[in-house]
Amino acid sequence: MDRDFERIVNSHADMLLRICMHYTNNISDAEDAVQAAFLKLVEKNIIFDSPDHEKAWLIRVCINLCKDSMKSSWKKKVFSVHETEFKDQPYEITDNSPLLSYIRTLPPKQRTAIYLYYYEDMPVNRIATAMGANKNTVLSWLRRGRKALEKMLKEEV
C-alpha cells in the first residue's frame, strides 16, 4: 500500500490542490481538503477499478470536503484579515490571464465544472462523476458559466 499510496499522491496532489484552491479561494483550506481526502483514502483502503475511478473518487471527496469547509460555522463568523491570493503560493497557478480571475468569481459549481473542463481537460461524463451530478447538469453549469464569462468580458471592453 505504501508504494501505491505514494504513486497516488504524486499523481493527483497538485491537480487536487488546484481544484480545491478554485473551490475555496484559500490555500490553507485547499491544502486541508487535499490532506483530508488522502487520509480518507488510507482509512477506507479503497481498491479502484481504474485510474479514472481513482481520479474521480479523489476529486469527488475533495469537492465534498471543500463544501463542508465552506458551510462550517467558523467560516461564516470569521473574517480573514488578509485575503489569500493565488500569487506567491507554493502551488501557484501559472495562467496569469484575466480570464482565470473571472472564472474565480463564478458560483462554485460553475467554476469547478469550467475549471475541470478547460484546465484539467476532463470530459463532461468524468466531471459529472467527479462532481456527483448528472451529465446534463454539468452541461448546464458549463453553459451558464460560459454565458456569465461572456457577459463579464463584454462589460470589460
N, C-alpha and C positions, 0 to 999 in steps of 0.2 A: 504494500500500500504506500510506503514512503516514496518510492520512485514514481509511482503513478500519480500520487498527490503532488509531488514536485513538478511533474510534467503538466498537470492541470493548472497549477498556479502559474507556471511560466508561460503557458499558452494563453491564459484568459485574464490574468490580473490587470494588465494595462487596459484592455478593452472594457472590462467591468468597471474599472475606476473612471474611465471617460464617460461611460453611460451614467454612472451614479453622480458624477460631477454635473452633468447636464440636468439630471433629475433634481438634485438638491441645491445646486449652485453654491456648494460649500465643500472645500477639500476635506475637512475633518469628518463631516458627516459621510462623505463618499468613501473615505478610507474605512470608517467604521462599518459601513454597509458591506463592503467587499470582504473585510475580515470576518464579519459575522456569517456571510454566505459560505466562506471556506470552512468555518467552524461547523456549520450545519452539515456540510458535505462530509466532514470527518465523523461527526456524531452519528449520522444516518448510514454511513458506509454504503452509499448507493452504487449499484452497478449499472452503467449506462449501456444502452443498446448501440449507440453510435456516437461519433464526435459531435454530430448535430444535436443529438439528445442532451449530451453533456453541456454544450454551449447554451442551449435553450433553457435548461434547468437552472443553470447559474444566473443567466440574465433574469429569469422569472423571479428567483429568490432575491436577487439584488433589488429589483424594482419593488417587490413587496416590502423589503426592509427599508427602502427609501421612503415609501408611502407611510409606513409605520412611524418612521422617524419624523416625518413632516406633520403627522397627526398628534404627536405627543404633546402633553400639556406644557412641557418645558419649552418647546418651540413656540407655542402660542403666547407665552408670557415673557420670554426673554428677547431682548433686542441686542443685536451684535453691535459693539462699539465701532468696529471697523469691518466693513464688508470685505469678504474674501473674494478676490478677483482670480481669474484663471491664470493671469500672467504671474510670473515669478513663482510658480508652483513646481514641485518636483516632477509632476506629470503634466507638464504644460501642453496645452492643445496647440499644435503647430500651425493651424489655419488661422491667420490673422485677418481674414476677410470680415467686413462688416456684416455679412450675411449670418455668420455664426452668432454675433451678438443679437441679431433679430430672432434667430431660432431660440435663443435662451429666454426670450420674452413670451414665447407661446405657452399655452396651457401644457401641463406635464405630459399628458398622453400624446398630444400632437407633437410636442418637442421630442419625446422619446422615439415615436414612430419615424419622424423625419430624420432624426439622427441615425437610427439603426439602418434605415433605407439608404441614405445618401453617404454617410460617413463610414459605416461598417459594412456596406454592400450586402445587407441581408435581404433576401426575397420576402415578399409580403407574407407568405404562408409561415415562414420561420418567425417573423416578427409577431404574427398572431399567436403562435405557440408560446413564444417567449413572454409576451405581454398578457397571456391568458384571455385572449379576445378572439372573436370571430374574424375571419379574413376580410369580410365586407366592412366590419367596423374599423379595421386598420386602414382599409382603403378610404373610408370616410375621414379618419383622422389625417391621413396624408393629404386628401383633397382640401380639407378645411385649413390645414397648416399652410399649404401652398397658397391658398387664397389670402390668408392673413399676411403671409410674407410678401405676396404681390402688392397688397394694399400698403404695407409699410414702405416698400421700396418705391412705389409711386408717390407716396407722400414726401419722401426724401428728395425726389427730383424736382 
